[in-house]
Structure formats: C-alpha cells, structure tokens
C-alpha cells in the first residue's frame, strides 16, 4: 500500500544539562559560590586552580579572570554542569591631563572620567573631593590622587600633579 507509512521514534535519554553564567568581582576579593541543597555528588574545579572541593559552597579568591565549574548529580541520574566565568570588575579612569602648571593664586580644573564615584586626596586646595572635575587652587605644588569606584565598589587610582610657579 502506497498510503502506509512507518516512522521510527528515537527517545534520547538526555539527563545532562549545562548552564553558563558570569560573575563580576573586584580583584583580590573573596567571593562565595554555592549550589542549592539536595545533590548527592558535588565537584568544584577551576580552570586555573584545579580542584576546589566537594561542598555545597566554596570561597574563591579572585586574582585574575577564571572559569569555575561545578558538576552536580543526584541518585535519579540527573547531572548538571555549571560554568561560571569569573571576571574582574574595575573602572577605567581617563584623565584630561596629568600635569598642570599654574601661577600662584590661580586655579585649574582637574578632570577624570570612567567611574561612578570619585574620591580625591589630599583635599588641600580642591573645591570638592567627590566629583570628577574639581577646581584646584593650591598655594604650593602638589600631587593629587583620585580613586574611581565602579558599581561594585571596585577601584582604580590615578595621579595628577599641579606645579605652582611663583609660590
């Protein structure tokens, strides 16, 4: 019969699931990575550090970008492999200039960008210490350090020198 058709159905017993995610942290920060309870077998590894243990949660010190893997399995034959890309979060500061010359009694506007918040030190001669573009009017030559903070509180530092002539 030309109208008769036969089909073959193949059932894949696919019990392996792979999950991928990212986690950002400040350099040299310690982060916690964990899995939900109920797994009978847990194995943590790192691309750079190798074996990290078999507990539900681990502490991981971030020195550089890395990938952390966990393989989970239970008594029902379910296996999950999770890969977490560990990335360094750090603001990138851009200075309008890093050396200025002014006459005694004059001022110059300093400018930095690339961060969410700023902190300038020392405060000597600065109009404000928590903005990216303070006015500097020091009475003698000085070197300012600006620290930029990103949304995670990670930092980057830069230095700006102001040479005061005629002081």
C-alpha positions as CSV (number, residue, x, y, z in Angstrom):
1,X,0.0,0.0,0.0
2,X,1.5,3.3,-1.0
3,X,-0.5,5.1,1.7
4,X,1.1,3.1,4.5
5,X,4.0,4.9,6.3
6,X,6.3,3.7,9.0
7,X,8.0,6.0,11.5
8,X,10.9,5.4,13.8
9,X,10.9,7.3,17.0
10,X,14.2,7.6,19.0
11,X,13.9,8.7,22.6
12,X,17.1,10.5,23.9
13,X,17.7,9.8,27.5
14,X,19.4,13.2,27.9
15,X,19.9,13.8,31.6
16,X,22.9,16.1,31.3
17,X,22.2,19.8,31.5
18,X,24.8,22.5,31.0
19,X,24.4,26.1,32.4
20,X,26.7,29.1,31.8
21,X,26.8,32.3,33.8
22,X,29.1,35.3,34.6
23,X,30.1,36.8,38.0
24,X,32.0,40.0,38.4
25,X,34.2,40.8,41.4
26,X,36.9,43.2,42.4
27,X,40.5,42.0,42.0
28,X,41.7,40.2,45.2
29,X,38.1,40.0,46.5
30,X,36.8,36.8,48.0
31,X,33.5,35.6,46.6
32,X,31.2,32.8,47.6
33,X,29.8,30.4,45.1
34,X,27.2,27.8,46.1
35,X,24.7,25.3,44.9
36,X,21.2,24.5,46.2
37,X,21.0,21.6,48.7
38,X,19.9,18.1,47.7
39,X,22.7,17.0,45.4
40,X,24.4,13.7,46.3
41,X,27.6,14.4,44.4
42,X,29.3,17.9,44.0
43,X,32.7,18.6,42.4
44,X,34.1,22.1,42.1
45,X,37.0,22.8,39.8
46,X,38.7,25.9,38.4
47,X,40.4,26.4,35.0
48,X,43.4,28.0,36.8
49,X,43.4,26.4,40.3
50,X,42.2,22.9,39.6
51,X,40.2,21.0,42.3
52,X,38.3,23.3,44.7
53,X,36.4,20.7,46.7
54,X,33.1,18.9,47.1
55,X,31.0,21.0,49.5
56,X,27.7,22.9,48.8
57,X,29.6,26.3,48.9
58,X,33.1,27.4,48.4
59,X,35.1,30.6,48.9
60,X,37.1,31.8,45.9
61,X,39.8,34.5,45.9
62,X,39.7,36.4,42.6
63,X,43.2,37.2,41.4
64,X,42.5,37.1,37.7
65,X,39.8,36.1,35.3
66,X,39.0,32.4,35.5
67,X,36.2,29.9,35.0
68,X,34.8,27.9,37.9
69,X,33.0,24.7,37.1
70,X,30.7,22.6,39.3
71,X,29.3,19.2,38.4
72,X,26.2,18.1,40.3
73,X,24.5,14.7,40.2
74,X,21.8,13.0,42.2
75,X,20.6,9.4,42.7
76,X,18.0,9.8,39.9
77,X,20.6,10.0,37.2
78,X,20.3,13.8,36.7
79,X,23.6,15.6,36.1
80,X,24.1,19.4,35.8
81,X,27.4,21.1,34.8
82,X,27.6,24.7,35.6
83,X,30.3,27.1,34.3
84,X,30.7,30.5,35.9
85,X,33.1,32.9,34.1
86,X,34.7,35.0,36.9
87,X,35.6,38.4,35.6
88,X,37.4,41.3,37.1
89,X,35.4,44.5,37.6
90,X,37.4,47.7,37.5
91,X,36.7,51.2,36.4
92,X,38.9,52.6,33.6
93,X,39.9,56.2,34.5
94,X,40.6,58.7,31.8
95,X,42.4,61.9,32.7
96,X,42.1,65.1,30.7
97,X,45.7,65.7,31.8
98,X,48.1,64.5,34.5
99,X,50.4,67.5,34.8
100,X,49.4,71.2,35.1
101,X,51.3,74.4,35.7
102,X,49.6,77.4,37.3
103,X,50.7,80.7,38.7
104,X,50.4,81.2,42.5
105,X,46.9,82.4,43.2
106,X,45.5,80.8,40.0
107,X,43.3,77.7,39.6
108,X,42.9,74.9,37.2
109,X,40.0,72.5,36.6
110,X,41.1,68.8,37.0
111,X,39.1,66.2,35.1
112,X,38.7,62.5,35.3
113,X,36.0,60.2,33.8
114,X,35.3,56.5,33.7
115,X,33.9,55.8,37.2
116,X,30.7,56.1,39.1
117,X,32.1,57.9,42.1
118,X,35.4,59.7,42.9
119,X,37.5,60.5,45.9
120,X,40.4,63.0,45.7
121,X,43.3,63.2,48.2
122,X,44.6,65.4,49.7
123,X,41.7,67.8,49.9
124,X,44.2,70.8,50.0
125,X,43.2,73.4,47.5
126,X,40.3,71.4,46.0
127,X,36.8,72.8,45.6
128,X,35.3,69.4,46.1
129,X,36.7,65.9,46.7
130,X,33.9,63.7,45.5
131,X,33.4,64.8,41.9
132,X,35.2,64.1,38.6
133,X,36.1,67.7,37.8
134,X,37.1,69.7,40.9
135,X,38.8,73.1,40.7
136,X,42.3,73.0,42.2
137,X,43.8,76.2,43.6
138,X,46.7,75.0,45.7
139,X,49.2,77.5,47.3
140,X,52.2,75.3,46.5
141,X,53.0,72.4,44.2
142,X,51.0,69.3,45.0
143,X,50.3,65.8,43.7
144,X,46.6,64.7,43.9
145,X,45.4,61.1,43.8
146,X,42.0,60.3,42.6
147,X,40.3,57.0,43.3
148,X,37.4,56.0,41.0
149,X,34.8,53.5,42.1
150,X,32.5,51.3,39.9
151,X,29.1,49.9,40.8
152,X,30.6,47.0,42.8
153,X,32.9,49.3,44.8
154,X,36.0,48.2,42.8
155,X,38.7,50.9,42.4
156,X,41.2,52.3,40.1
157,X,43.7,55.1,41.0
158,X,45.3,57.9,39.1
159,X,47.7,60.7,40.0
160,X,47.6,64.4,38.8
161,X,50.4,66.9,39.6
162,X,49.9,70.6,39.8
163,X,53.1,72.7,39.7
164,X,52.6,76.1,41.3
165,X,55.0,78.7,39.9
166,X,55.9,81.8,41.9
167,X,55.0,80.3,45.2
